[in-house]
Amino acid sequence: EHYDLGYDPSRMLVYKSGDVSQEVWDVLLYEDLGKEDRAAFHQAHVTGDEGPKQQYYGAYGAQVTDKLRRHVAFLVNELDECNIGLEMQLSMGWDKHRHPRTPLLIRHNNFVRSMFEKALENLDAM
């Protein structure tokens, strides 16, 4: 559905600061709207008319924030579970030669997790 707004998945971002790209907010809001409201939101988006978009955010902002917060919390949990499995494999000596980049994967997961934790802090402060 986000393609209806002209967005590409590569633009659905959480930044190091924990800020979330406008594309993420727009897509989550769009998904929560009914058919008529979606059409109006889409029209406002493609014409650059921020007024109607802000009205929708006023009406649905808390709902969208909660939806995003739950999604980010889910991703943090998924990263934790991945790291538990990777760390268990390392501690048991499994696949050290077959998967030599396991420590790199763990560091990457921790980096991504830190961004999501900052996003959760930002969302909680809203």
C-alpha positions in Angstrom: 0.0 0.0 0.0 2.8 2.4 0.6 3.5 2.4 -3.1 0.2 4.2 -3.4 1.9 7.1 -1.7 5.0 6.9 -3.9 7.2 5.5 -1.2 9.9 2.9 -1.6 10.7 0.5 1.2 14.3 1.8 1.2 13.0 5.1 2.6 11.2 3.5 5.6 13.9 4.4 8.1 14.8 4.7 11.7 17.9 6.9 12.1 20.7 6.7 14.6 19.1 9.4 16.6 16.0 7.3 16.9 14.0 9.6 14.7 11.6 7.9 12.3 11.3 9.0 8.6 8.2 10.8 7.6 7.5 8.0 5.1 7.0 5.6 8.0 4.5 7.9 9.7 2.6 8.5 6.5 2.3 4.8 5.6 1.2 3.8 9.1 -1.4 6.6 9.0 -2.6 5.7 5.5 -3.0 2.0 6.6 -5.4 3.1 9.4 -7.6 5.2 7.2 -10.8 4.1 5.5 -11.1 4.1 1.7 -12.5 7.6 1.3 -10.0 9.1 3.8 -7.2 7.2 2.1 -8.1 8.8 -1.2 -8.2 12.3 0.4 -4.9 11.7 2.2 -3.3 10.4 -1.0 -4.5 13.5 -2.9 -3.2 15.8 -0.2 0.2 13.9 -0.3 0.7 14.1 -4.0 -0.3 17.7 -4.2 1.8 18.7 -1.3 -1.1 20.0 0.7 0.0 19.6 4.3 -3.3 20.9 5.8 -5.4 17.8 5.3 -2.5 15.6 6.2 -2.1 17.4 9.5 -5.8 17.1 10.2 -5.5 13.3 9.8 -2.5 13.3 12.1 -4.5 15.3 14.6 -7.3 12.7 14.6 -5.2 9.6 14.4 -1.7 10.6 15.7 -2.0 8.8 19.0 -3.2 5.6 17.3 -0.3 5.8 14.8 2.2 6.4 17.5 1.0 3.4 19.5 1.1 1.2 16.4 4.7 2.3 15.6 5.7 1.8 19.2 4.4 -1.7 19.3 6.1 -2.5 16.0 9.5 -1.1 17.2 9.2 -3.0 20.5 8.5 -6.2 18.5 11.7 -5.6 16.5 13.8 -5.1 19.6 12.5 -8.4 20.9 13.2 -10.1 17.7 16.8 -8.8 17.7 17.2 -10.0 21.3 16.0 -13.5 20.3 18.4 -13.5 17.4 21.3 -12.5 19.6 20.5 -15.2 22.2 20.7 -17.8 19.5 23.9 -16.5 18.0 25.5 -16.1 21.4 24.5 -19.6 22.4 26.1 -21.0 19.2 29.3 -19.1 20.0 29.4 -20.3 23.6 28.9 -23.9 22.5 31.6 -23.6 19.8 29.2 -24.4 17.0 30.1 -23.4 13.5 33.1 -21.3 14.3 34.6 -22.1 11.0 31.4 -22.3 9.0 30.0 -19.0 10.3 33.1 -16.9 11.2 31.1 -13.6 11.0 28.8 -14.5 13.9 30.4 -11.9 16.2 29.9 -9.3 13.4 26.2 -10.2 13.2 25.9 -9.8 17.0 27.5 -6.3 16.8 25.3 -5.3 13.9 22.2 -6.5 15.8 23.3 -4.5 18.9 23.8 -1.4 16.8 20.3 -1.7 15.2 18.8 -2.5 18.6 20.3 0.7 20.0 18.6 2.7 17.2 15.3 1.1 17.9 15.7 1.7 21.7 16.2 5.4 20.9 13.1 5.3 18.7 11.2 3.8 21.6 12.4 6.6 24.0 11.4 9.2 21.4 8.0 7.6 21.0 7.4 7.3 24.7 8.2 11.0 25.1 5.4 12.0 22.6 
